[in-house]
Amino acid sequence: MAVSASTEILPEDGTAGTLVGRVLTDAGPSVVAVRADGVFDISRAAPTVADLCNAPDPLALARGPGQRLGSLDDWIPHLLAPIDLQAIKAAGVTFAVSLLERLIEEHAKGDPSRADQVRAELNDIIGADVTTIRPGSPEADALKRTLMARGAWSPYLEVGIGPYAEVFTKAAPMSAVGYGAEIGIRPDSEWNNPEPEVTLVVSAAGTIVGATLGNDVNLRDLEGRSALLLGIAKDNNASCAIGPFVRLFDDTFGLDDVRRAKVDLEVTGPDQFRLRGSSDLSKISRDPLDLVRHAMGNLHQYPDGMVLMTGTLFAPTEQRTPGGHGFTHVVGDLVSIRSPRLGTLTNRVNHCDRIAPWTFGVSALMRNLASRGLLA
């Protein structure tokens, strides 16, 4: 018996949780609840996902009445990223493995041919198991002083084991693509990879109300040349995928589920290359609550809320071609990210300039919602 598309995309417990998403209807983008008996438009109660997440009781809105649009199988081709007005933020260097890979990018100056040599040199220089060091601790400070004395300190070590987390703006609100859409890499990048990440959904009050999956595409060569190129390396047309749905916190899913979440990645290329990897949030160096506190609070507010990608343990080093220098994307790669409690996010890789330009922003959404009588 063939497996339906909805079975592939949903969490392992199906629609047992409270799942919220967005679909493109003939009228425009609509907030929907995904339930056992289909997809329900709840835009009358919550015109935007930001409105829903900032409501006093998001669960009540998500579980309230709505107009049934049809089955999930029918609407999968019309899925959008399940967020809208929220700021799209990302945390970097939150795992020891990713810390080492960022150091390699920096010391190799973005040259993938030097990666293996630099990796061996750094292991000798650091001389410590950074996985056991708590960021901001006295042990971290002692290692910092030692490395500074040896001329080996780095901005990546500063955020990896120092008191402040790296939190950056990944992309503008409304720019993320959803399940099934093309995801972009710059045509001038020769060393890049997917970054499969659990993504926190946070209200304007700083409360984590749910989670989803994200792909924080990383251009390793550009960032490796200079940390000041982070914006160019991270924020390009379609360089951020989020989805398939937001799973709100309820009696089936909560913060502890996020803390122990496993994320599996599979990349299948048009060249028959296949890459598999995984990430385990139980190995993260900063708790999700700590990451949110670094991103927002008294010093920085987000009145529409934010989503925060939590970083990844996955750092591919597998050779893609004989005599090559590690993994990098090629156009046509199919990237699937799955976590048992959050479902599957799948996107196909293309160059940013070959993907349709992003034209439907916040002002367009507001005009659309007003024309439909959905704004109070």
N, C-alpha and C positions, 0 to 999 in steps of 0.2 A: 504494500500500500504506500502510495506517495505521501511524503511528509508535506503538510501545508506550509506556506510561507509564514503564516502567523505562528506556527509552532517553532520555527527557527528563530524568529525575532523576539519572542516573549521570554521572560524569565522562566526558570525551571519549574516554578509553581504557577505558571500561567498567569491568570488574571486574579490570583488570590490577593495580591497587594492592590494598593491604590495607584493606578497608572494614569498619568496625564501627558498629553502630547499636543501637537498642532498639526493640522492638515490644511492643504490648500483646496478650498471649495470654489465653486463658480462665483460665489459672493466675495471671496477673499480668505485670508488666513483665519482659521477658527481654532479655538481652544477646545480640546476634546478629552473625554474620559474613556479609557479603554476597559471594557467590562466583558464578562463571559458571554453576554448576548449581543455584543457588537461595539461599535464606535458611536459615542454620543456627543453631540455639539453642546457645550456648556457655556458658550460665549455670552449668553444673556446674563448669566450669573457672574462670569469672570471674562471680560473682553480680552484680557491679556493674561499670560501665565504670571507675569509680575503682579498683577492685581490679585490673582489667586494666592500666590505665595505670601503676599503681604496682608492678606485677610486675617481677622482674628482667629478663624477656624478654617484653614485650607481644606481639611478633610470634608467638612460639611459641604463646601462648594463642589468639590470633586465628586462627591457621592450624591449630590442633589439631582433634581430632574434635568433632563436635557432632551434634545431632539435626536433620535436614532438616525444615523446617516447610512448605516449598513454594516457589513462584516469587516473585520480587520483585514482579511485577505483582499477585499475590494479596495481598501484605502491605503495599503502599504505603498503603492506607487505615488501617493500624494502626500506622504509624510514630509514635514518640515522639521527643523531643529525644534525641540520641545521647550525652548525658551524664547523670549523676545526682547523686552526692554532692559533686562539685567546686564550689568557690566560683565564682560567675559575676562576673567582673571586666571592666572596660572601660577603655581608655585614650582620653583625649580630646585634641583639639587637636594631633594628630600630623601634620597636613598644613597647609601654608600657607593653602590655600583655606579649610579648616575654621576655622583661626585667625581669618581675616578675617570669616567668617560669625558666629562666636561674638561677636566684637567688635561686629558690627552688631546682633545680638540685644541685647547689653548696652546699647549707646548708644541704641538705639531703644526701650528699656524694654519689650521684648516687643510693640511695636506694629508690625505688618507694613506699615502705610501709610507708615512713615517709613524703610523699609529702603533704598530707592534713594538717598534724600537722604543718609542716614548713610554708605552705602557710598562715595559720592563724597567726603564730608568726610574719612573715614578715610584714603582713598588719598592725599589731600593732606597730612594730618597725619603719617602714617608716613614717607612720602617715601623708602622703601627697598623693595627686592625681598626680602621675607622668605623667599622660596623658596631664596635663596642663603645664608642664615644658619644655621649649625649651632648647635642649642641648647646653651647653656652655654659657648659660645666667647667669646673676647675681643671679637669683633665684635658678638655678641649683647649682651654687657654694655655696650658703648659705646652701642648703640641704646637699651638700657634707660635709661641715664642721660640721653640726649637726650630721650626721650619723657617721663620723669619731670619734667624741667625744663619741659616744655611742658604738664604736667598731663594727659598722655594715656596714662599707664601704666594697666594693667588686669590683673586676675587671669588673664585668658586669655593675655595676652602673657607673664605670669610663667611659665605652664606651656608656652606655645608655643615660646619661645626661651630660657627660663631653664634652670637646671641640673636642676630637678626635673620629672618628667613628671606629668601628671594621670592618676591611676589611681583609679577609684572602684568601689564595689560596684554592679553593674547590677541584680542581682536575687538572691533567695535560692536556695540549692541546691534543685533539683527543680522550680523554678517556670517554667523555660523551656518554651515550646511547640515542637513540631517541624514537619516538613513537612506541609502541608495544613491545619494548624490555623488558627483565627482568631487574629489578633494585635490587641492593643488600644491605643486612644488614649483619653485622658480626654474625657468629653463636654463639659467646660468649656474645652477647648483649641481655639483658633481658628487656630493657626499651628504646624504640625508636619510632620514628614517621616520617611521611612525612612532608615536609615543602614546601607548594605550593607558588611559588614566581614569580612575574613578573621579567623578566631578561632583562637588558639593553644590547644592542649591540653597542659597542663603537669603533670608528675608532682609528688609531694610533695617530691622532691629538687630541684625547679627545672629539670628537664630537659624540653624541648619534645619530646613524643613523637608529635605529629601536628597536624592542623589540620582545621577545618571552616568553615562559613559562619555568619554571624550577622546579625541585623537588630536594631540597637540603636536602637529607635524614639526619636525626639527630639521633645519638646514645646518648640518654640522660644519660644513666648510666655511660658511659665512660667519657664523658665530665664533668659530675657532680662530678666525683671523683677528677679531677684536670683539670684546664684550660689548663695545659700543654699537656693534652691528646687530644687536639682539632684536631690535624692532624690525629690521629688514629680514632677519632670519625667521621671525615668528609670524608677522602679520602681513599676509598677502591674500590675494583673491582666493577664497575657498580653502584657506590653509587651516581651518578649524572645523572639525565635525563633532557634533554633539547629538546624543540620542541613545536608543530610539525613543524612550519615554523618560519622564521624571517619575521615579517611584517615591511617593511621599512617605514620610515616617508615620507608621501606624502600628497596630498590634502585631503585624506580620514582618515588619522591617524597621530597624532603627539604627542609631549611631554605632552600636556594637557590631552590627552586621557590616557596616562600612569598614570598621577597624580591622575586621578579619577577612575582608573581601579578596577574592582571587580574580585576576584578570588574565585571560588567555588571548593570545594574538596569533593570527595566521595570515601570512602574505603569500598569495599565489600569483606568480608572474606569467606573462604571455610567453616567456622563455622556458616555461615548465619548472622554474625555480620555485621552491617552497621553503618558507621560513616559519618556524614556530617559536614562540616565546611566551613568557608569563611574568606577571607581577603580583606581589603579595603585600597587601597593605599592612599586615602584621609586622613587616620589617621596616616600616617607614620610620624615619628618625624624628619626625615631629608629629604629634597627635593632630588629627583633623581640627579639633577645637583650637589648638595653638595656631594652626595655619590661618584659620578665620580671624583670630585675634590680631595676627600680624597684618592681615589684609584690610580690616575695617574696624571701626570703633570711634572713640572720641577724636582721633586724629584724622579720620577719613570716613566719610559717610557715602552710602549709595542708596538714594531714596527709592530707586526701583529694585533694590536688591542686587545680588551678584551671583554668578556661578564661579566656582574656584576649582580648577584642575589641580589635583593633589600631587602630581609628579608620578614617575614610573621607575620601577626596578629594571625594566627592560632596556638593554643597551646592546644592540646586535653587533657582533664582530665576525659572523660567519661569512666566509668568502663566497661571493656570488658567481664569480667567473674564475676559471683557472688562472693563476698568476695575478689575481685582483688584489684589492687592498681592503676587503671587508664588504659589508652590505651597503647598498644604496638603492633607492627606488628606480624603476623604469616606468615609462608611461604604459598604462594598462594593468599595473599591479592591482589585484583585488585584496583589500585589507579588511579583515574581519576581527572585531574585538568583542569578546564575550565574557560576561561575568554571570554566575548562576542566578543571582538575585536581581540582576538589572537587564538581562537580555543580551541582544547582539546588535552591534553597530557595524554596518558594512558600507564601504565606499571604494570607488575605483579611482586610481591616481591618474592625473593628467597635469599638463603644464598650466600654470595660473593664467597665462594669456590665451589659452585655448578654451578655457571654461567661460561660460556666459558671464559677463560682468555683473557685479552686484549692484542693483538699481533700486530695490524696494527697501527703503530705510524707515526710520522712525516717523518722519513726516508723512510718508506714503501710508504707513499703517494707521496713523491717526486720522487721515482723511478718509481712508477706507472704513474704519470703524464708525466714524461720524456719519458717513453716508448710509450705513446700515442701521443707524439708530442705537448703537451699542454703547455710546458714551453718555454718561449722566450729565 
